[in-house]
Amino acid sequence: MITFASSRRLALLEKREKATILIVDDTAENIDLLAGILKAEYQIKVASNGKRALAIAQSARPPDLILLDIMMPDIDGYEVCRQLKEDPGTQNIPVIFVTAKIQIADELRGFELGAADYITKPISPPIVLARVATHLALYDQNRALEARVRERTDQLWEAQKLIIHRLGRAAEFKDNETGLHVIRMSLYTRLLAVAAGMDDAEADLLMDAAPMHDIGKIGIPDRILQKPGKLDPQEWEVMQSHAELGAEIIGQPDCALLALARTVALTHHEKWDGSGYPRGLAGSDIPRVGRIVAIADVFDALTSERPYKRAWSVEHALIYLQEHSGSQFDPELVALFVELGDQIKAIKEAYADY
């Protein structure tokens, strides 16, 4: 008896796109035989040599499973399998060897190269259908599991970023800064990172780590952090300790994002001429990420209004950076930042304090 639920499942299965099988063999009769067995249930692609098989497998629409002959001219099946398994884009596609080579050494070699199974010639249609169905099911399960893992990883990554932003915000509350400071300086950081040659992934990671640059201010007494006048030498020494406090708060994490945040917190007050803190690093000894964040942070501080000062214009702040290029800041990075003037203004206007 077919119930409504079962008929609905059947309808969904019928609508689902058929899996694609790539048949690779240098003999047309063998291709025709396999295609005849499989075409009712699967979409079929064929290749008569190894080079063509690799091209199809590496295309925008790769097959879901490959039936691969071993004895072929030019590139044999073993070499095709090896190349498929070395390519991250194709390494997970199940490969089933279809061959008359049935020696144990032949099978062992194929499995060592990453083959999923063997079908021996002369082929049996029921065995072909059963093996293909089994390995497609396993492949679908693996892909579903990978998708769930990616989803969970993305969730954890977003949680890490949220924690970093919240901790960065906590430091700002102590320093009378607004949440928009973190957004602006992070966006300035990414902009400069890309201009300096980082790829999008590296720049995004730095942008996400940048909000933790002043996390160490959580450990600075309010009487020093919020003092309206100039700090005396003892107070300034305490204030400078926030860079190392920040690194201590973050710790020694295995997480790439937090490890980068630690580097930024520890080095964004170092100066190009070696007069910065906490370690007096100079020039290229200062990690590039610290040099980038230093420029973004100072620029936003200058162009933002605070209880103790009025906001500088973008032009005035850029002049300041240029005047301190080669002393406080990396001169090459300053030059790049100045060239980004229009994009910088756009960020400042989009995330203006009100």
N, C-alpha and C positions, 0 to 999 in steps of 0.2 A: 504494500500500500504506500503510495507516494503522498506524504503530507504536504501542507502548505510550506512548512519550514524546509523540508527536503527539496521541494521543487524550486524554492527560492535559492537554495545553495547550488542546485544544478544550473539555474539561470546565471548565477554569478560566475560559476566555472566556465560556462559557455562564453560569457562576455570577456573573461580574462584573456589577455593576449597570449598566444601560444609561445612556448619556449622555442628558442632558435638553436638548431643543431648544425654545426659545421662538420661536413664530411670531407676528409682529406685523403686522397688516394690518386696515384698516377694511372690507375686503370679505370677506364670509363665504366666497364661492366660492374666493377665493385661499387662504384659510386651509385650507379643505377639500382643495384640490388639493395643497398642500405637506404637510399632515398625512398624506394618503393615500400620498404618495411615501415618507415618512420613518417612519411609525409601526411598520413591521415591525422596524426596527433601533434605534429610539430612543424614549425617553419624550417625549411632546409636551405642551407647555403653550402656551396661546394668549392673545393679548390683541388687542382690537379698537381700541385707542387708545394713545397714547403714555403717558398717566398710568398706565394699568393695567400697561403694559410695565415702566415704572420700578419700580412697586410689587413686581412679581414678581421682577425682577432684584435688588432690594434686600432680598428676604425672607431668611429663615434658610436656605432651600435654593435658591440662585440657579441659573439654567440654566448649562449648559456652553457654549452657543453661542446666538446670537440671529440669526434671519432677520428683517430689518427693512424694512418698506415705507417709502418716503420721503414720498409724497403722502398725508398724513392730516390730518384737521381738528384743530383745537385745538393739538396739539403735533406737528410733522412729524418725520419720521425723523431729519433732521439734528440737531434740537434734542434728541431722545432720545439720540442717539449722543453728543452733546456732554456731556450730563449724566452719562451712563454713564462716560465717560472722565475726568471730573473727580472722580468718587467713588472713593476708594481701594478700596472694597469691590467695585466692579464694573468697574474700569478695565481689567482684564486679560481680561474675557470677550470672545471674538471676536465681532465684529458683521459680518454679511454683508448688504449692502443688496440687496433684491430689488425691482427697479424697471424701469419702462419708460423712465426718464430715462437716456439713454445718451450724452449729450453729454460731451465731454472735460472741460468745466468742471464738470459735475455729479460726475463720477468724482473729479476732483481735489479738489473740496470735501469729498467723503466721506472720502477718504484722509487729508486734512489733519485731519479731526476724529477720526481713529483707526480708521476702518473697516478690516477685514481684507481684504475682497473685495467684488465685485459679481456678482450674477446678474441677467441681463436677462430681462424678460418679452417674449413668452410663454416660460415656463420649459421647460427640457428636463430630464426626470427623471434621466437619467444625469449631467448636469452638476451638478444639485442634490446628488445622492448623492456625487459625486466631490469637490465643493468642501467639503461638510460634513465628509466623512471626513478630508480633508486638513487642514482647520483645527482639527478636534478633535485630530488626532494632534499637530499643532504645539503646541496648547494643553496637551496632556498632557505633552509633552516639556518645555515651559517650567515647568509646575508641578513636575515631577520635579526639574528643575534647581534651582528655587527652594527646594525641600525640602532638597536636598543642600547648597545654600549656607547655608540656615538651620541645618542640622545642624552644618556646619563652623564657622559663626559662633558657635554655642552652645558648641562644643568649645573654640574659642579664648577665648571669654569665661570659661569655667570655668577654663581654664589661667591666664588673667590673675588671676582671683580667688585661685587656689591660690598663685600666685607672691606676690601681695600678702600673703596670710596667712602664708606661710612667711617672708617678709622681716620682717613684723611680729613673728613668733615669734623670729627671730634677735635683734631688738632687745631682746626680753624676756629672753632668756638672759643678756644682759649686765647686765640690771637686776634680776635675781633675781625675776622675775615668772613666773607660770604661764601656760600656753596658754589656760586658762579666762578669764583677764583679757580677752584679745582677744575671746572669744566674748561674754562678759557686756557689756563696754562697747559692742560693736557692736550688740547687741540693745537695750541702753538707748538708743543713738543712734537706731536705727530707730523705737523707740517714741516718743521725743520728737519726731523729725522728722515723723511722722504727726500727732501732736497739734498740731504747729506749722503744719499745713496742707499739707505735702508730699503728693503722690500716692504710690501704692505704688511706682511705677517710680523716682521721685526718692529715696524713702526707702530702697529696696533698694540703689540705687547708693551712697548715703552709707554705708549699713551695710557694704558691701563695701570702701569706701575707708578706713573708720575704722581698721582694723588697722595702717595705715601711719603713724599719727599720730606715733609716736616712733621712726621708722626712723633718724632722725639720731643716736640714741644709739649706733649702731654706731661712730660716729666720735669718741666721748667716751672718754678714757682710763679704764681700770678703776679706777685709784687715786682718781679723782674720782667716777665713777658709783657705785662700791660703798663709798665712804667711810662709816663708821658714824656719824661725828659731823657737826657743822655745817660747811658749806663756807665757806672764807674768800673774800674778795671776788674774788680772781683765779680761784679754782676755780669760783665761781658764774658768773663771766663765761664761762668755758669751757663750763659746763653749759648756759647759756642758748643757746649757739651751736648746740645740737642741732636747733632749729627750722629754722634756715637750712640746716644740713647736710642735714636731711631733704629740703628742697625741692631742694637741689643733687643729691642722690642720685637723686631721681625725675626731675629734669630738666624739659624743656618738651615733654611728650608730646602727640601729637594724640589719643590714646586718652582718651575721656571719663572713664573710671574712674581712670586714673593722674593726669589733670589735676585731678580732684577730690581725690585723695589728696594731691597736692602742696599744694593750698590748705589742706587740713586740717592737714598737717604744719607748715605755715608759720604758721598763725593760731590754733591751739588753746591757745596760752599767752598770747594777748592778753587784756586785762581790760577790762571794761565802762567803767571810769573812766580808762582810758588808761595805767595803770601796769604793763601787761604787757610782754611781749617777743615778737618781736625788734624790732617797729617802733613800739610804743607807740600802736597804734590804739585808738580809743575808740568806744563805742556802736555804732550801726548801720554804722560804717565797717568794723567787723570782719565778715567774711563770716559769714552766718548758720550755715553748716556748721561753721565753727570754733567759734562760740558753743555750738552743740549738742554737739559732741564734747567741748568743755571740761567741760561739766556731767557728761556720761556718764563721762568719764575720771576726774575728781576723785571723783565718787561711788563708783566702783568701787575706786579707790585707798584711800579712807577705810574702806570696808566690807570690805577684804581684809587678811588678816594678812601681815605682812612680818617679816623677821628683827629689824628695829629697832622694831616697834610691834605692838600687838594690833589686831584688827579692831574697828571701830566698829559699833554697831547701825545698822540702816537708819534708825530714828527720829533717832538722834544725827546721822547724816550729812545727813539732810534738813534738820535744824535748822541745821547748818553752812551748807548752801547758802542757806537763807533769810537767815541772818545776813550773808552776803556778797553777797546780791542787790543789784544796783545799784552795787556796787563791783567785785567780781571777775566776777560773772556777770550775764547779761541777765535783768532782773527778770521779764519776761513768760515767758521760757523756764523759769525756776526755778519759777514758779507752776504752769506746766503739768506740770513734772516731779513736783512734790509731789502733784498730783492723781492721778498715775499710780502712787501708792504700792503698791497691791495687785498690779498687774502687774509692778512692779519687784521686789517680794518674790518673786513666782513665778519670775522669771528667775534671781534670786540663788540660790534654793533648787534650781532645776533644774540649775544649773551651779556648784554649790558646790565649793570646793577641799577636798580630803581629805588 
